[in-house]
């Protein structure tokens, strides 16, 4: 697994702290992440800046909490671009987020489920 997909130190610390609830955290992240991606696709298609920014912010935070730093970073970039009214590359940003999310999901399933 590529070190830039997940910070295993963060995840192992969470696993130690949460014990039996850790699996539920991972499953919740995966399910919620997919729902957020679906919502982000809808918002980017309609160029709904406030919705895009809110969804990107939510994904940024949940990704950072799990040590998915690259995913958090691309969400941060999108959130910033929308905040400064730069919607030119939102489709490209969505694709980056989707690809990073898929990589994170795969890495989580391979290592923690």
MIMINU-566515 format. One record per residue: x, y negated, z negated of N, C-alpha, C, O, CB in turn. Coordinates in steps of 0.1 Angstrom, whole numbers, padded with zeros to 4 digits, always signed. Glycine has a CB too. Example, Ala and Ser with C-alpha at 12.3 -4.5 7.8 and 13.67 -1.06 7.14 Angstrom:
+0132+0057-0078+0123+0045-0078+0132+0033-0078+0142+0033-0085+0113+0045-0090+0128+0022-0071+0137+0011-0071+0129+0000-0079+0134-0011-0080+0141+0006-0057
REM end
This chain:
+0008+0012+0000+0000+0000+0000+0009-0012+0000+0019-0013-0007-0010+0000-0012+0005-0022+0008+0013-0034+0009+0011-0042-0004+0000-0044-0009+0009-0042+0021+0022-0047-0009+0021-0055-0021+0014-0068-0020+0009-0074-0029+0036-0058-0026+0012-0073-0007+0005-0085-0006-0010-0083-0005-0018-0093-0004+0010-0092+0007-0015-0071-0005-0030-0069-0005-0035-0070-0020-0045-0076-0022-0033-0055+0001-0028-0063-0029-0033-0062-0043-0021-0064-0052-0010-0059-0050-0040-0049-0046-0023-0071-0063-0013-0072-0074-0017-0061-0084-0026-0062-0092-0013-0086-0081-0009-0050-0083-0012-0039-0091-0010-0041-0106-0017-0035-0114-0003-0027-0087-0002-0051-0109+0000-0054-0124-0013-0059-0129-0017-0055-0140+0011-0064-0126-0020-0068-0122-0032-0073-0127-0043-0062-0128-0050-0061-0138-0037-0085-0117-0043-0054-0118-0053-0043-0118-0051-0033-0129-0060-0029-0135-0054-0036-0104-0038-0030-0131-0035-0020-0141-0038-0026-0155-0043-0019-0164-0021-0016-0141-0036-0039-0157-0039-0045-0169-0054-0045-0171-0059-0043-0182-0034-0060-0170-0062-0049-0161-0076-0048-0162-0081-0034-0165-0091-0032-0173-0083-0053-0149-0075-0024-0159-0079-0010-0161-0077-0006-0176-0085+0000-0182-0072-0001-0152-0066-0011-0181-0063-0008-0195-0073-0015-0205-0077-0009-0215-0048-0012-0199-0076-0027-0202-0085-0035-0211-0099-0030-0209-0106-0029-0220-0084-0050-0207-0104-0027-0197-0118-0024-0195-0121-0009-0197-0132-0006-0199-0121-0028-0181-0111-0001-0196-0112+0014-0198-0123+0019-0188-0122+0018-0176-0116+0017-0212-0134+0024-0194-0144+0031-0186-0152+0021-0177-0158+0025-0167-0154+0038-0195-0152+0008-0180-0160-0001-0173-0152-0006-0160-0158-0013-0152-0163-0013-0181-0139-0002-0159-0131-0006-0148-0137-0001-0134-0137-0009-0125-0117-0001-0149-0141+0011-0134-0147+0017-0122-0159+0009-0117-0161+0006-0105-0151+0031-0123-0167+0004-0127-0179-0004-0123-0175-0017-0118-0181-0023-0109-0188-0006-0136-0164-0023-0123-0159-0036-0118-0155-0035-0104-0158-0043-0096-0147-0040-0127-0148-0024-0101-0143-0022-0087-0155-0020-0077-0156-0026-0067-0134-0009-0086-0165-0012-0081-0176-0010-0073-0184-0023-0071-0189-0025-0060-0185+0001-0079-0186-0030-0082-0193-0043-0081-0186-0053-0072-0192-0059-0064-0194-0049-0095-0173-0053-0073-0165-0062-0064-0167-0058-0049-0169-0067-0041-0150-0062-0067-0167-0045-0046-0169-0040-0033-0183-0044-0027-0184-0049-0016-0166-0025-0032-0193-0041-0035-0206-0043-0031-0209-0058-0030-0215-0063-0020-0216-0037-0041-0205-0066-0040-0208-0080-0040-0200-0087-0029-0204-0096-0022-0204-0086-0053-0187-0082-0027-0179-0088-0016-0185-0086-0002-0185-0095+0006-0165-0081-0016-0191-0074+0000-0198-0072+0013-0210-0081+0014-0212-0087+0025-0202-0057+0014-0218-0083+0004-0229-0092+0004-0224-0107+0007-0230-0114+0015-0237-0092-0009-0213-0111+0000-0208-0124+0002-0203-0126+0017-0205-0136+0023-0197-0127-0007-0197-0115+0022-0193-0116+0036-0205-0118+0046-0204-0126+0055-0185-0104+0040-0215-0110+0043-0227-0111+0051-0233-0125+0051-0237-0131+0061-0238-0101+0047-0233-0131+0039-0238-0144+0037-0229-0155+0043-0234-0165+0049-0240-0148+0022-0216-0152+0043-0207-0161+0049-0208-0161+0064-0207-0172+0071-0192-0158+0045-0210-0149+0070-0212-0149+0084-0225-0157+0088-0224-0164+0098-0214-0134+0089-0235-0155+0081-0248-0163+0084-0245-0178+0083-0249-0186+0091-0259-0159+0074-0238-0182+0072-0235-0196+0070-0226-0202+0081-0227-0213+0085-0229-0198+0056-0216-0194+0085-0206-0199+0095-0213-0200+0108-0211-0209+0116-0194-0190+0096-0222-0190+0111-0230-0191+0124-0238-0203+0125-0239-0209+0136-0238-0178+0126-0244-0207+0114-0253-0219+0113-0245-0232+0110-0251-0243+0109-0264-0217+0103-0232-0231+0107-0223-0242+0103-0229-0249+0091-0230-0262+0091-0221-0251+0115-0233-0242+0081-0239-0247+0069-0227-0250+0059-0224-0241+0051-0249-0238+0063-0221-0261+0060-0209-0264+0052-0210-0262+0037-0201-0256+0032-0205-0279+0055-0221-0266+0031-0222-0265+0017-0222-0250+0013-0216-0246+0003-0235-0271+0012-0229-0242+0021-0230-0227+0018-0217-0221+0021-0213-0212+0013-0241-0221+0027-0210-0224+0031-0197-0219+0034-0187-0221+0023-0180-0213+0018-0191-0224+0048-0187-0234+0019-0178-0238+0008-0181-0230-0005-0172-0225-0012-0179-0253+0005-0194-0229-0008-0198-0222-0021-0194-0207-0020-0189-0201-0030-0213-0223-0023-0197-0201-0009-0194-0186-0007-0179-0184-0008-0174-0175-0014-0200-0181+0006-0171-0193-0001-0157-0192+0000-0151-0193-0015-0142-0186-0019-0150-0202+0009-0157-0203-0022-0153-0205-0036-0155-0192-0045-0146-0188-0052-0160-0217-0042-0167-0187-0043-0170-0174-0051-0161-0163-0047-0155-0156-0056-0185-0170-0048-0158-0161-0035-0149-0150-0030-0135-0153-0035-0128-0143-0039-0150-0148-0015-0131-0165-0034-0118-0169-0039-0116-0165-0053-0105-0159-0057-0115-0184-0037-0125-0168-0062-0124-0165-0076-0124-0151-0079-0116-0146-0087-0135-0172-0084-0134-0143-0074-0135-0129-0077-0123-0122-0071-0118-0112-0077-0148-0123-0071-0117-0126-0060-0105-0120-0054-0093-0122-0063-0085-0113-0066-0103-0125-0040-0092-0134-0067-0080-0138-0076-0081-0130-0089-0071-0125-0094-0080-0153-0079-0093-0128-0095-0094-0121-0107-0090-0106-0106-0085-0100-0115-0109-0121-0112-0091-0101-0094-0087-0087-0091-0073-0086-0086-0068-0075-0083-0096-0080-0082-0066-0097-0084-0053-0096-0079-0052-0095-0064-0042-0091-0058-0045-0085-0085-0063-0098-0057-0063-0098-0042-0059-0112-0038-0068-0119-0033-0078-0093-0037-0046-0115-0039-0042-0128-0037-0042-0133-0023-0045-0145-0020-0028-0129-0042-0040-0124-0013-0041-0129+0001-0055-0132+0005-0058-0142+0011-0035-0118+0010-0065-0124+0000-0079-0127+0003-0083-0140-0004-0090-0148+0002-0088-0115-0003-0079-0141-0017-0082-0154-0024-0076-0166-0016-0082-0176-0015-0076-0153-0038-0064-0164-0011-0057-0175-0003-0065-0179+0009-0066-0191+0012-0043-0171+0000-0070-0169+0017-0077-0173+0029-0090-0179+0026-0095-0188+0033-0079-0161+0038-0096-0175+0015-0109-0181+0010-0106-0196+0006-0114-0205+0009-0115-0173-0001-0095-0198-0001-0091-0211-0005-0089-0220+0007-0093-0232+0007-0079-0211-0014-0083-0215+0017-0081-0223+0029-0094-0227+0036-0096-0239+0040-0072-0215+0039-0103-0218+0037-0116-0221+0043-0123-0231+0034-0129-0241+0039-0125-0208+0044-0123-0229+0021-0130-0238+0012-0124-0252+0014-0132-0262+0014-0129-0234-0003-0111-0254+0015-0105-0267+0016-0109-0273+0030-0112-0285+0031-0090-0265+0015-0108-0265+0041-0111-0270+0054-0126-0276+0054-0128-0286+0060-0109-0260+0064-0135-0268+0049-0149-0273+0049-0150-0285+0040-0158-0294+0043-0158-0262+0044-0143-0286+0029-0144-0298+0020-0139-0310+0027-0144-0321+0024-0135-0295+0008-0130-0309+0037-0126-0321+0044-0132-0322+0058-0127-0328+0067-0110-0321+0046-0144-0315+0059-0152-0316+0072-0145-0310+0084-0147-0315+0095-0156-0330+0074-0136-0301+0082-0129-0294+0093-0136-0281+0096-0132-0271+0089-0114-0293+0091-0145-0281+0105-0153-0268+0108-0148-0262+0121-0154-0252+0126-0168-0271+0109-0137-0267+0126-0133-0263+0139-0129-0248+0140-0130-0241+0150-0121-0271+0144-0123-0243+0129-0118-0230+0129-0125-0220+0119-0119-0210+0114-0103-0230+0125-0138-0223+0117-0145-0215+0107-0147-0200+0112-0147-0191+0103-0158-0221+0103-0149-0198+0125-0150-0185+0130-0137-0177+0128-0137-0165+0124-0154-0185+0144-0126-0183+0131-0113-0177+0129-0110-0174+0114-0105-0164+0110-0102-0186+0135-0114-0184+0106-0113-0182+0091-0121-0170+0086-0117-0162+0078-0116-0195+0084-0134-0169+0091-0142-0158+0088-0136-0145+0091-0136-0136+0083-0156-0160+0094-0130-0144+0103-0124-0131+0107-0112-0128+0098-0110-0116+0095-0119-0133+0122-0104-0138+0094-0093-0135+0085-0098-0130+0072-0093-0121+0066-0085-0148+0083-0109-0137+0066-0115-0132+0054-0120-0118+0055-0118-0110+0046-0126-0142+0049-0127-0115+0066-0133-0102+0068-0122-0092+0068-0123-0081+0062-0141-0102+0081-0111-0094+0075-0100-0085+0076-0093-0083+0063-0090-0071+0060-0090-0090+0087-0091-0094+0056-0085-0092+0043-0094-0085+0033-0089-0076+0025-0081-0106+0037-0107-0087+0033-0116-0080+0025-0116-0065+0028-0115-0057+0019-0130-0086+0027-0116-0062+0040-0115-0048+0044-0102-0041+0039-0103-0029+0035-0116-0046+0059-0091-0048+0040-0079-0043+0035-0079-0041+0020-0074-0031+0015-0067-0052+0039-0085-0050+0013-0086-0049-0002-0095-0038-0005-0092-0030-0014-0091-0063-0007-0106-0037+0001-0116-0026-0001-0109-0012+0000-0111-0004-0008-0128-0027+0008-0102-0011+0011-0095+0002+0014-0085+0005+0003-0084+0016-0002-0089+0002+0028-0077-0005+0000-0067-0004-0011-0073+0000-0024-0067+0008-0031-0058-0016-0012-0084-0007-0027-0090-0004-0040-0095+0011-0040-0094+0018-0050-0102-0013-0043-0102+0015-0030-0107+0029-0029-0096+0039-0029-0097+0049-0036-0115+0030-0016-0085+0036-0022-0074+0046-0022-0067+0047-0036-0062+0057-0039-0064+0041-0012-0066+0036-0043-0058+0036-0055-0067+0037-0068-0061+0040-0079-0050+0023-0056-0079+0033-0068-0087+0032-0080-0100+0039-0080-0108+0038-0090-0089+0018-0084-0104+0047-0070-0117+0054-0070-0114+0068-0067-0124+0076-0067-0126+0048-0060
REM end
